[in-house]
Amino acid sequence: MKFVTNACTAAYSKTAAALTTFTRDERGVTAIEYSLIGVAVAVILVYAFNGDSGAISGPLKTLFSTIATKVSTASTATFSGIS
């Protein structure tokens, strides 16, 4: 019976020491922080450039369309009299 008690005590001590070491280990924390930052950046980019309705892509599409129309109109008006 004493052997079983000693074995249980040793197993408990090793498990407690391993759990203490595991909870104090901060090596993986940095990787988790960087992954959360990466996910946040990805979500922001998807929101900003999501098709025609994105926060950036929608206004950019409108701006480029307006510029293209003005350039086309200006070139047609300028060169319409030249044969």
Beta strands, then each sheet from edge to edge (+ up, - down):
end
